[in-house]
Structure formats: structure tokens, C-alpha cells
């Protein structure tokens, strides 16, 4: 780890030197520092005695809570500036000696550093557990006093009390060096945030931590399921903050397998600490605080920073006078010259024409009577057209009425036909005369309704 810090210090020195030489090189110097931190030797086999296959902690990331007050892409736009395949381990709700001590032993066996968000009530119950976190070199944050799952709707006064009492309890457990060892990091219980509470934390210089992915180890699931969720969600994002709990047996059982799989798949652990007077923040670029920063071929990632230009002579200039504008009789003079050296022709605006006097009379010619007269031939033709139109309308109306009028003769003939048929059926003895009468009735019924009303005289009866 000493080699790593020397590499970061050298890179920061290089960045400062480059900034003094040229302001445009500041962004590239920051990138150089970031790369120097990445290529620094990992705290694995050589820094973890007795554990040659340990995962180790690859680097330490120093952050300024005031510059980035909220991190974790599950709720915020920014997260820690991690490279691909880098992971930050966090544990909530401790210390609970029964399980927290086992978590510490597992992390120590792999030389892994993590961040613990401690509950104030737990710190009061087990102050020795808080000091164990400090002695092992882990980062300690706070998690309220009583872990209420109502911070998103709690009154701001009550929320402040939960935060302040939690910090006071953890500081009391740490002792005299609490101001140096307690990090200004905070996580909402259940990630139930509120704008007003975030504003209060920002005023206190406390950084709010959400997370990038979960393992659901607070649910009643098996250790294998905790492992599967952690690896599946990490593989999706390829880097980020992992939220776990150091108060569950399932987490204790799943953690060794998770760390072993990190090692097998090429993931690296990053330890996060707050900036201080002795330890300045790790130089980063703004896009690195995104979970998926823009690629190098986009304009935003290659746009140079605005140089900090210092003007040597910043004396005030005299205010211009009216004569400086070269005015003559309130009209500007044309100062420009054409190619041949002559002055350009002055372009004037259109002049307003003279105003017509109010008493000016406008006389228009009176139209003659002949304009309104119609020739005799045209008048006769127009009369014929009007008469023909009227006759056509009357004929069409008569035809429409004739077609729409019902035919009463057809109904009457049908009744006569039906009566004749019934009579013939009742009196078959009438013979030929009955059949003739029925035929006549049928003939009248089958005739069209519009037929002539003239009827032929009945046939004379023949004597038999």
C-alpha cells in the first residue's frame, strides 16, 4: 500500500506541475494521476501475509464530500469514479458482534477494506465493535441513531435529531480520535431519502451514499441466492458500490464465495476515504463520476478546460466621448472605403411622400344609365328560360306525387279475389258461372294500378 500512495503522490505532483506550465494540460494531468493510481501495485499477496491468494485492495480513492454530496446510481446521477471491474464494499446496520466479528475476519483474510455504516444504537451497545472497525483500517460512516424506516416522510427536526444522535453515539464509541476516524459519510435507512434531509446533510458537509446494486441479503433467502444476486448484478454493471449487511448469518456465509469469485473474474476492491488536510482528493474528471461515462470519441470528453487567464494590466479604460463616434449634425459619417479607395455611396431610407390635404376632394365619374340596361333580345331569352324552368319543376312534382300515391284498386281487387275464391269453394254447384266470375275478379286484381279505369261490359250469359 505504501508503493500505491507514493504513486498517487507522484501523480498529483505531476498534475500540479503541469497546471503551472499550462492550464490546458490540467485535464490530461488529472487523467495521468488517475492512471497512476490504477497501475499502482495491488495489496494482494505481498501485502497480505499468510494469504498468497488473497483478493486484496487495489487502491484507495480519496473523495471530497462537498464536491460530490450524493452518490449511488440507484437514486442519484453520480457514483464513485471507478474504473471497469472495480468494486466498493459497504456494510450496514452493525455492529452486531455475533456476525460483525466474522465479517471482519473474512475481510482480513482477503486483505479487503470496506465502508461500514454504523447505527448509533448499535454503537452504544457494542462500542468495542466500532473500535474494531477502526483498528482494522475500515472506513466508518453513520446510519442514524435508531434506523427508522420513515426518513422520507419524517419532520425535518426529527430527522436532524436522528442524524445528530447517531453521529454522537459513534463518536463516543471511537473515543478521542473520533473526529479523525469518523468519515462524513451517511446512508439513509432503507434508502428512504428526502430532499429536506439531503439539504441538511449537505450543509453539514456530509456525503450521502446510496448504492449501485444490491444482493438482497436482508431478505429471508439462502446464502447461495445472495451470492447469485451479487454476481449477476455486478456483471450487468461491471463496476460500482455493493450494499451488504454485517448483521445476518446468510451474509457471513455468502461473503467468502463472493470475494473468491471477484478474484476469479478479475474484479478489484477499492477503498474509499474522505479528503483531509493531509490527504487531498484523488484528481478526477466530472464524467468519471457517471456509472457509464461518455466514450472518448464524444466531444464532451475531449473538450479542453477553460484556462485561468490572468491579465497583467487590468487598469480601467476611459469611457468614450461623443466625438469618438464621429457624428456630424446627428448623422453618422460613412468611414469605410471601397477597394479603389473611394468612400461608398451613402444609402438613404425611402422618403415619405407628401401628405394629401384634408380638404382635397376626390371626384369619380358617375356611371351612365346605359350601363344598367339589358338588351331586348337578351331579356326575351331570359324570360323563356324562366318559364321552361317552372314547367319542368311542375312536371317533376306531378310525377313524384303520382308515384308516391298508394294503389287502392289493387287492395280492393285482392279482397274481391279472396271473396270469389271462398264463394266458389262453398258453392261448387254454380259451375261455369262461378268460375267466370272468379276469373274476372282475378283479372282485375292482376291489372296494374295505373291502368285505365274503363271497364268492359260483362259477357252475356248463355242459356244451357
Buried (B, 14 or more C-beta within 10 A) or exposed (E): BEEBBEBBBBBBEBBBEBBEEEBEBBBBBBBBBBEBBEEBBBBBEEBBEEBEEBBBBBBBBBBBBEEBBBBBBBBBEBBBBBBEBBBBBBBBBBBBBEBBBBBBEBBBBBBBBBBBBBBBBBBBBBBEBBBBBBEBBBBBBBBBBBBBEBBBEBEEEEBBBBBBBBBBBBBBBBEEEBEEBBBBBBBBBBBBBBEEBBEBBBEBEBBBBBBBBBBBBBEEBEBEBBBBBBBEBBEEBBBBBBBBBBBBEBBBBBBBBBBBBBBEEEBBBBBBBBBEEEBEBBBBBBBBBEBEBEEEEEEEBEEEBEEEEEEEEEEEEEEEEEEEEEEEEEEEEEEEEEEEEEEEEEEEEEEEEEEEEEEEEEEEEEEEEEEEEEEEEEEEEEEEEEEEEEEEEEEEEEEEEEEEEEEEBBEEBEEBBEEBEEBBEEEEEEEEEBEBBBEBBBEBBEEEEEEEEEEEEEEEEEEE
